[in-house]
């Protein structure tokens, strides 16, 4: 994908943060960066085999979270409603 495509897809991310993240992912071997000698230069990013492997794991985690959203929210409500969470009062 091109940088601008990624930026549109990740609505709200700043150019600086996306650049830093892509550099870190490239450094870790999760994405590749290809620069094409055009005017203006065209840069494309792609997942490596390692990146695709971890993407499967993160997609599975996202799917699990979506399936259990109601249970998670209910647990948060129960936790937030507990009386034993108040800070102890010093004498």
Secondary structure, DSSP 8 states (H G I E B T S, - for coil): -BHHHHHHHSTT--HHHHHHHHHHHHHTTSEEEEEE--SS-EEEEEE-HHHHHHHHHHHHHHHHHHHTHHHHHHHHHHHHH-STTS-----
